[in-house]
Amino acid sequence: MTHFNELHLILNKYLKWNKSHAKCFTLIMLALIVKQTCNLSSASKALPIKCLPQSFYRRMQRFFAGQYFDYRQISQLIFNMFSFDKVQLTLDRTNWKWGKRNINILMLAIVYRGIAIPIVWTLLNKRGNSDTKERIALIQRFISIFGKDRIVNV
């Protein structure tokens, strides 16, 4: 699994996790890439590993339920994986219903080869559109991590 080894090295450089968590996250990332979905049930069947898909599915659930993510580290990982220097940014918002609950996410993404790669995001505790103050706060978070000199335009 050369892809596993390469991705594992990259992730370990930015995420200072213990060995089992880093290995699990690497497997999850590969499974999501192979299946091209964020559906864990589908991703659990993607890799030729020595456990049942149901076991891997449960392991992924436990991982996400118990793992702390430092989103600043995740942002730096994404930025450095693509070797960005100067970037064009775009704002996007998505709203889902989960039962009666609204999940409203405001994202700042990097435009890369016609796609938007989320780099910083925030959950909005409301329905509907973001306001100017929320959008400015998200851009300021990007600047605090990477500096304003990296931005070509928004």
C-alpha positions as CSV (number, residue, x, y, z in Angstrom):
1,M,0.0,0.0,0.0
2,T,2.3,2.7,-1.2
3,H,-0.5,5.3,-1.2
4,F,-1.1,4.4,2.5
5,N,2.6,5.0,3.4
6,E,2.8,8.3,1.5
7,L,-0.4,9.7,3.0
8,H,0.5,8.4,6.4
9,L,3.8,10.3,6.3
10,I,2.1,13.5,5.2
11,L,-0.6,13.3,7.9
12,N,2.0,12.5,10.6
13,K,3.9,15.6,9.7
14,Y,1.0,17.9,10.5
15,L,-1.2,15.9,12.9
16,K,0.6,14.9,16.1
17,W,-1.6,11.9,16.9
18,N,-0.7,8.5,18.3
19,K,0.2,5.8,15.9
20,S,-3.2,3.9,16.0
21,H,-5.2,7.1,15.4
22,A,-2.9,8.3,12.6
23,K,-3.2,4.8,10.9
24,C,-7.0,4.8,11.3
25,F,-7.3,8.3,9.8
26,T,-5.1,7.4,6.9
27,L,-7.2,4.4,6.1
28,I,-10.4,6.5,6.4
29,M,-9.0,9.1,4.0
30,L,-8.0,6.5,1.5
31,A,-11.4,4.8,1.7
32,L,-13.2,8.2,1.2
33,I,-10.9,9.0,-1.8
34,V,-11.4,5.5,-3.4
35,K,-15.2,5.6,-3.0
36,Q,-15.5,9.3,-3.7
37,T,-18.1,9.7,-1.0
38,C,-18.3,10.8,2.6
39,N,-20.7,8.0,3.3
40,L,-18.9,5.9,5.9
41,S,-21.0,2.8,5.2
42,S,-19.9,2.9,1.5
43,A,-16.3,3.8,2.3
44,S,-16.0,0.9,4.8
45,K,-16.1,-1.5,1.8
46,A,-13.5,0.3,-0.3
47,L,-10.2,-1.1,1.0
48,P,-8.7,-4.6,0.9
49,I,-8.0,-4.7,4.7
50,K,-8.0,-7.7,7.0
51,C,-11.3,-7.0,8.7
52,L,-15.0,-7.1,7.9
53,P,-16.5,-3.9,6.4
54,Q,-18.9,-3.7,9.4
55,S,-15.9,-3.7,11.7
56,F,-14.2,-1.0,9.8
57,Y,-17.4,1.0,9.7
58,R,-17.7,0.8,13.5
59,R,-14.0,1.8,13.9
60,M,-14.6,4.9,11.7
61,Q,-17.6,5.8,13.9
62,R,-15.6,5.4,17.1
63,F,-12.7,7.4,15.6
64,F,-14.9,10.4,14.7
65,A,-16.8,10.2,18.0
66,G,-13.6,10.3,20.1
67,Q,-10.9,12.1,18.1
68,Y,-10.2,15.7,18.8
69,F,-9.4,17.7,15.6
70,D,-7.3,20.8,15.7
71,Y,-8.8,22.6,12.8
72,R,-5.9,25.0,12.5
73,Q,-3.6,21.9,11.9
74,I,-6.1,20.5,9.4
75,S,-6.1,23.8,7.5
76,Q,-2.3,23.9,7.4
77,L,-2.3,20.3,6.2
78,I,-4.6,21.0,3.4
79,F,-2.8,24.2,2.4
80,N,0.6,22.5,2.4
81,M,-0.6,19.3,0.6
82,F,-1.4,21.3,-2.4
83,S,1.7,23.5,-2.2
84,F,-0.3,26.7,-2.4
85,D,1.5,30.0,-2.6
86,K,-1.0,32.7,-3.6
87,V,-4.7,31.7,-3.6
88,Q,-8.1,32.8,-4.8
89,L,-10.7,32.3,-2.1
90,T,-14.4,31.8,-2.4
91,L,-17.1,31.8,0.3
92,D,-19.8,29.2,0.3
93,R,-22.6,28.2,2.6
94,T,-24.5,25.0,2.9
95,N,-27.5,24.2,5.0
96,W,-28.8,20.7,5.8
97,K,-31.7,19.4,7.8
98,W,-30.9,16.6,10.2
99,G,-34.3,15.7,11.6
100,K,-35.6,19.0,12.9
101,R,-32.1,20.5,13.4
102,N,-30.5,22.8,10.9
103,I,-26.8,22.3,10.1
104,N,-25.6,25.6,8.6
105,I,-21.9,25.8,7.6
106,L,-20.1,28.8,6.2
107,M,-16.9,27.9,4.4
108,L,-14.0,29.8,3.0
109,A,-12.5,27.7,0.2
110,I,-9.5,27.8,-2.1
111,V,-10.3,27.7,-5.8
112,Y,-8.1,25.0,-7.3
113,R,-8.5,23.7,-10.9
114,G,-12.2,24.6,-11.0
115,I,-13.1,23.1,-7.6
116,A,-13.4,24.7,-4.2
117,I,-11.3,23.1,-1.4
118,P,-12.6,24.1,2.1
119,I,-9.8,25.6,4.2
120,V,-11.6,27.2,7.1
121,W,-15.3,27.0,8.2
122,T,-17.7,27.8,10.9
123,L,-21.1,26.5,12.0
124,L,-23.8,29.2,12.0
125,N,-26.2,28.8,14.9
126,K,-29.1,29.9,12.8
127,R,-31.0,29.2,9.6
128,G,-30.4,31.2,6.4
129,N,-27.7,33.4,5.1
130,S,-24.5,34.6,6.8
131,D,-24.1,38.2,7.6
132,T,-21.1,40.5,6.8
133,K,-19.6,40.2,10.3
134,E,-19.6,36.3,10.0
135,R,-17.9,36.4,6.6
136,I,-15.3,38.9,7.7
137,A,-14.5,36.7,10.8
138,L,-13.9,33.7,8.6
139,I,-11.5,35.7,6.3
140,Q,-9.7,37.0,9.4
141,R,-9.3,33.4,10.6
142,F,-7.6,32.5,7.3
143,I,-5.4,35.6,7.6
144,S,-4.4,34.6,11.2
145,I,-3.2,31.2,9.9
146,F,-1.7,32.0,6.5
147,G,-1.3,35.8,6.3
148,K,-3.0,38.3,4.0
149,D,-0.2,38.2,1.5
150,R,-1.3,34.8,0.4
151,I,-4.7,36.1,-0.9
152,V,-4.9,37.0,-4.6
153,N,-8.7,37.8,-4.3
154,V,-11.9,36.7,-2.7
